Amino acid sequence: MAEDYNGWKNRQTWNVSLWINNDEPLYRAAVEYVKERKAAGKTPTYSGFIRHEGLANERTPDNISYSGTRLDRKALDQMMLELA
């Protein structure tokens, strides 16, 4: 699958990743989620993080849905794994 938007599949995936990695409270929550899942012997996933944080019906400040259907979930799962 081609990565054609700043290294991501599309603008939506890039934007969600951008906010998770650059908004300090959101980043800290994501790192903590990943650490907790790994400590429990479970695989952290992007979808699990969104549910955990109650973001399923929320949008980034750029109006991109955290649960949008155009998001590249596999790429976001990988991004989550790399946080901690």
Secondary structure by P-SEA (a helix, b strand, c coil): ccccccccccaaaaaaaaaaaccaaaaaaaaaaaaaaaaacccccaaaaaaaaccccccccccccccccccaaaaaaaaaaacc
